[in-house]
Amino acid sequence: MRGRPLHADPTVVPPPGSPHKAPQPTEGTPAGTRVLGAAPQVTVDYKVARHIASQVAKQREELLKTAPDMDRASEEQRCLDWITEAVAVWSDAAAMSPQQDEALRQAVYDLLYRAGRLQPYLDDERVEDIIIQGPHEVWLDYGDGERKLVGPIADSEEELLELLRELARDSGHSERTISTANPTLALSLKDGSRLQAIAGLGPMTYAVIRRHRVSHADLDNLVRLGTIDPILREFLGACVRAEKNIMIAGKQKAGKTTLLRAMLKEFDPETRFATIQTEDELFCHANGYHRQVVSLIGRESNGEKDLTGRGAGEVTLLDLMHPALRMSLERIVVGEVRGPEVVAMMQALTNGAGGNLCTIHARRPDIIFDRIAELYALAQGNLSEQLAYRQTANGLDFVVYVDMTDETQIGGSRHRYVSHVLELAGIGESGRPATNEVFSPGLEFGELRAVPRMDPGCIDDLRRVGFDSSLLQQPYGAWTAPLPLKVGAIR
């Protein structure tokens, strides 16, 4: 499905959510049409688009029968020629404008090679979440907190389900589908966006596509975005270079994966490491920076059970850990931990090699270790809380907490930032991991973001990789002013 856009000038047909003003469904718009631009207004009749796409698909099928070895680029070019010819015939009959011609050509191409009526929203770099409530209702969440309703992406539930199945096939997840037998679907799209869908368990099909708007940032980029200051940037870089085991924790959508990608840029490009994920959200094997990446993705069951009761064909993150450890790796990175894969994560952290990283959801920094214990209890074998605490204390060196303050409902902005860096300091008296607050919010002077508080116990290790420990003596950090909030920083 995926392919190149037909036009390079986004002003020809402004994508929804662009600076040309995202379209809104309007009264009087014919069924099956989509308003793609606002000035001048351009609509696409998707009944016509589907008719042309079906016609070209038949021509493509005949072409591949006669030339089965044709490469993808040549096939696409031939289909583009057919699309242009068919649109020209329709345009002459309907007296369409050049803008309408272009919009129709793009729509047909998207139906054949990309994500159909969903594609304009995937192309809009300002969109953070695409929220699908059945085939006729789609909402766009932007990075600044704005939410807009846009037109339908399908004409029926079955058409929406087929679009989701096609996205799964096109993303290389042939074992993943959505149906009555498999009512949920989770995968990464080719552009790295994460899709989660649920069908058949409610009145309609629901899906959310989470786009990674800051997918190639390094720590310097996060300084410019205000996520960290230059002092914390130097500290985190030194922790990575000193091969410390680091867990990034935080709320949903706070920016954990973005920070993890940025910290991975502190690896030497020749570092040999594995990424172990349920869906690929790190893109390390294809980012043009790292050269020695073993990218491993778990595989879902085909729906059947084997003799042990396990899903046939399933490959868990724990399954991937054992062969990964035999791949002459220097480091291991476990992506988002949401369930029993916590065991795989802790095996990575305690396997002897240092410098491993991972992420986990937690609403507050003080519940991170309880969150790990909860996931241990869900793991196979019902592992104990004491084991969770012990392995956490033994395996982790630092926890970095990413927070988010959202003031969009009162006319403010959405702020994402690191608030805490905790150093693990063994087991405390209560049996829980003990911690030192190396960085924490400067609430006493109205700052929610992390500022230096103390030297970590491993400060000499950081000095050996070039960290200037005098930076930690600046109580206000390098912030020139507190986080600009409409409501005071004291919670």
N, C-alpha and C positions, 0 to 999 in steps of 0.2 A: 504494500500500500504506500509506504513512504516514498517520496521522490523530491525533486527540486521544484520550487515554485515556478509558475509560468511567467510571472513578471517580476522585475526587480524593484520597480518603483511603487512603494506602498501607498502613494497618494492616488494611484489610479482607482483602487478599490480599498479604502481604508479598512483594516481589520477591526472588528469590534474591540472597543477598549483603547483604540489608538488615540493620539492627540487630536484627531479629527472628530472626536466625540463618539463614544460608543452608541450604537443604535438601540432604540427601545422598540418593543413590539408596539405597533400603532394600529388604531382602529382603521378599518378599510383595507388593510393589507390582505391580499388574497391568500387563501389557504395554500400551504406548500411553498410559500415564497419567503425569502429572507432579505431584510434590508441590510445591505452591506456598507453603504456609505451615506453620509448626511448631506454633502454639498459637492456635486449634485447627488440626489438620491438614486441609488442603484439597487435594483432588486434582482434576485435570481428565482426563477420558477423551478423548483426541484423536481417537479414531475417531468419537465423538459430535460433537465440535467440527467435524471435517471434514465430517461429514454435514450438519450445520446450515449450515455455510459454503457448501457446494455448493448447498443448497436456496435460500439467500438470494442467491447469485450468479446463479442462474437467474431469480429474481424481479427482480434488478437489471437483468439483460440485457433482460428484457421491458419494464421501466420505461423504460430509455433508448431503446428502439425507439419507444415512444409519445411520449416527451418528450426528444428528443435535445438540446435546448437547456437542460436542467435544470442548474443550477449544482452544484458539488461539495458544498457544505454541505447543500443540500436532498436530494441523493442520499444522502449519508451518514446524514442524519436518518431518511429513509425506511427505509434498511437497518437502522438501529439499532432502529426499531420492530419490524421483522420478526424481528430477532435476539431481542429481548425476548419476543415472542410465541412463537417456536419454543422458546426455553429454558424458558418457563413451561410449555408442554405437556410437555416432557421432564421437567421438575422434578416435575410432578404425578404422572407415571407412575413416577418413580424415587424419590419422597419425598426430594428433595434439600433441604439446608439453605440459608438465605439466602446464606451464604458460598460455598457450592458454585454457587448460581445466578450470583452475581457473577463468580466465577472462570470459569465456562463462557461467560458473555456476553463477558468480556474476551478470552478465548481465541479465540472466533469472530471478534470484531472485529479482533483482531491478524492472524488468518489472511486476512481480507478486505482490510484497509487498512494494515497495518503489516508487521512482519517475522516474523509467525507465532510459532512457538515460541521464536524467538530474541529476541523483543521484551523480555521481562522483564529480560534481561541488558543490553540496550542502555539500559533505563530506570534501571538501578542506577548511581548516580553514583560509587560506590566502585570499580566495575570499571574496570580499566585495559586489560586484554587479554582477549579471548574467543578461546580456542584450540579449534579444531574438528578432531577426529581422526575423520573419517567421520561418519555420521549419528547414531551412538549414544553418542559420547563427547565431552563438552564440558567444558573446564576454564576456570575464571575466575581471572585474576590480578588481585589488588587492589593499590592503590597502595602499601600498606605491605609488600608482598612476599608476602602470604598467597596460597596457591593452593588452589582447591577444585574437586572433581569434581561436576558436576551432570548432570541427566538428558539424554536425547536431544533433538535438535531436528528430527529427521526419522525416518521409519520405513524408509527405503531410500536407497541412493545416488542414484537418480533423483530422489527427492523433495528431497534435499539440493541437487542440481544445479539443479533448478527453482527452489528458494528463492534460490540465488545469482543465477540469471538474472533473477528478478523484482526482486531488489535492484538489479541493474544497470539494468533498465528504469525502475524507480521513481526512481533517482538521476539520470535524465536522460542516461545513457550508453547510448543505444540501439545504438551501434556496438560496444559491449563485451559479450562473452558468454563462456561457458565451454562447451567441447565437445571432441570428439576432435581437430578441426582447430585449435581455440584452447584449449590445455590450461591456460592461466594467465589470471587475471582480477585486475586492480588497479583500484580505484575509490574514490571518497569517497562515503559514504552521506549522506543528507540532513542528519543531525545532525552531520556533519563527521568521523565516524569513518572510519578508513582500512581498507579490506579488501584482503587479498591471498589468492588461492585458487589451488590447483593440483589438477588432476583428470586421471585417465587416465595418469599417469606413475608410479604406485605402486599399492599394494594398495587404497587408498581415497582419497577426496577430503580434502584438507587445506586449512584456511583459518585465518587469524588476522585478527581485527578489533581494531585499535588505537584505543581511545577517547581523546579529548582531554579529560581531566578538568579541566584548568585552561585553558579555551579563551578566556576574556575577561580574563585578568590584565593589569595594567599593571606598570610597574617597582616601584611602591610595594607591590603585592601580593607581588612576588617578594622584597622586603625582609622582609615579614612571614613568608614561607615559609622564609626563611633561605638562599635561592639566592644573593643578593647582600647587601652591607651598604649603609647609606646613602651612604657615600663612593663606592662603585662605582656606585650608582644615579645619583648626580649626574654622574659621569664619563661613563657610557654615554649619559645624556640629552643631555649637552653634545656628545658625538661625533655623535649623530644631528642635533641642531640645527645643528651646524657643517658638515653635509653631507659627512661622512667616509664613505668606502666601507668597509663592515664585513662580514666573513665570520664566521658563527657555526659553530664546529666542535665535535664531541664524539662520544661513544659513542652507540650505539643506545639509545633510551629515556632518554637523559640529560636531555632537556628543551630541545633546540635550538629546536624549533618554538615552544614556549611562550615562550622568551626572545625569539624573533623577533617574535612577535605583540605582546609587551609593548613592545619597542623601537619598533614601528610606531605605538604610541599616543603616541610623542613627536613624530610628525609633526603639523603644524598640521592641524586637521580639513579645511581647504580645499585641502590639498596634492593636486595631481593626480599620481597615480602608477599604475603597472601592476603587477599580480602575475602572474607567469608560472610555471605549475606543471604537473606531470603529473596531480596530483589536488589539488583545492582543500582545503587544510588551514589557510589563514590567515583565511578568512571576512571579509576586509576590506570587501567590497562590501555585507555584510549585518550588520555589527556595531553599527550605530547611531552610530558615531563618525566614521568617514571618509566624506566626501561626494563625492569625485572619484576613484573607483577604476575602473580598467579591469582587470577580472578575466579572464584568458585561461588556458584549460586545453588542453593538448595532446590530440590525438585519435589513437587507435590505428588501425592498418590494418584493413580488413575481411577480411584474410587473403589477398587476391589480390595479385599483383605487376604493376606497370606495365612499360613497355618498358625502363626503366632498371634494373629489378630492385628498385625501391623499393616498399614496401607501398602498395597503392592506398588512397587516402583518408587516409593518415597525415599528421598535422600535428605536427611536432616543436617543442620549445621554441626551437630555432634558427630554425625557420620563423616562429614567433610574434614573434621579436625584431624582424625588419625592419619589419613593419607597426606594431608598438608604438612604434618610434622616430619614427613620423610622427603620433603621437596627441597632440602638444603636451604631453608628460609632463615633470614636474619630476624624478621619480625612478623607478627600476625596481627591483622586488624579484623575485628568482628563488628559487623554493622549493627543496626538497631536490635537491641535485645528486648523481646516482648514476651517470652515464655520459656519453655524448657531449654532453649539455646543458651540460657544463662550458664549452664554447665559447660558448654563449649567455650564460652567466654572465659570462665574461670580456669579452664584447662590451658587456654592460651596465656593467661596472666601468670600461672604458676608453673609453666613447663620448663622453666630454667632460663630461657632467653628473655632479655628485657626489651623495652621499647615498644610494647604492644599497646594498642588503643581500641576503644569501644565506646558505644553510646547506650544510654538507657533513659526511659521516661521516668520523671519524678516531679511532683508538683512543688516540692520544697526541698532545700538542701538537707534539712534535718531528717527526712524520711528515706533518704537514698538507701541506707543499709537495710531498713525494713522492707523496702521494695525488692531488693535483691533476695532477702529471705523469703518473701512471698513467692517469687519466681522459683526458688529452690523447692518450695513445697509443692509447686505445680509440676515439677520435673518428674520424669519416670523414677520410681523408687522412693518418692516422697522424702527427699533429702531434708535433713534437719536444719533448724535455725542456727544451731551452734556450728554446724559445718559451714553454713553460708557465711557466718561472721568470721570464722577462722580463715577460710579461704580468701575472703575479701581482704582481711588484714594482712595476710601473707602475700597476696598477689598484687594488690594495688599500691602505688606510690602516691598518686594524686587523684582527686576528684575535682573537675572543673564544672561549675554550675552556670548554665545559660538561662537567663530570665527574660521575660517580656512584660512591658507595661503598655497597655492598650488604652489610649484616651480618645479613640476615634468617635466614641458615642457622645463626647462633649466637645467635639470640634478640634481635638488635638491630634497627635500622631501616634503611631505604633513604634515603640522603642524596643530594640533587641540588644542585649548586652550581657557580658559575663559579670556576675555578681560575687561569686565566691571561688576561691581555690583552696581546697582542703588537703593537707598532707596527712596520710595515714601514719599513725604512730603506734602500731601494735594493738594489743587487746586491752581494753579498759577494765575497770573493776567490775562492771556489770556484765562482762563477757562480750560487749559490743566493741567494734573497732573504735579506737581512740583517734582523735584528729587534732591537728593544729590549723588554725585559720591563718594561712599565709596572706591571703587577700580576702577582703569582705567589704560590704557597702559602707561608705562614710556617712551613715545616717545622721551623725551628730552635726554635720555641716550640710545636710540636704542632698547627699549624693547616693543614688541607688547603685551605681556602678562600682566595680571592684577597685579598691585602693590598697596599697601595701600595709601590712600589719606586723609582720615578723619574718625573721629568717627561717627557712625550713631547716630541718635537721640535716638534710643532704646538701647544704649550701656549698660545701667543698666540691661535691660532684659537679655542681653547676658552674662553679668557678673554673673547673678544669676544661670546660667546653666554651669558655670565653664570656661567661656572664659576669657583669659588673654588679657585685652585691650591694654597692652603695646606693643603687637605684631603689632598694627596698627601704631606705631611710627617708623617703619623701612621703609624708603622711597623707598628702592630698593627691598622690599619684601625679600624672602628667595632664590631668584634666584642667582646662583653663576656666571652666565654670561647671556647676552642677548640671545634671541632666535637665533639660528644659521641660518642665511639667506644668500642667494646668492645676493639678492638685498636689499638695505638698508631698515631699518624699517620705516623711515619717508615716509609717503604716499604722 
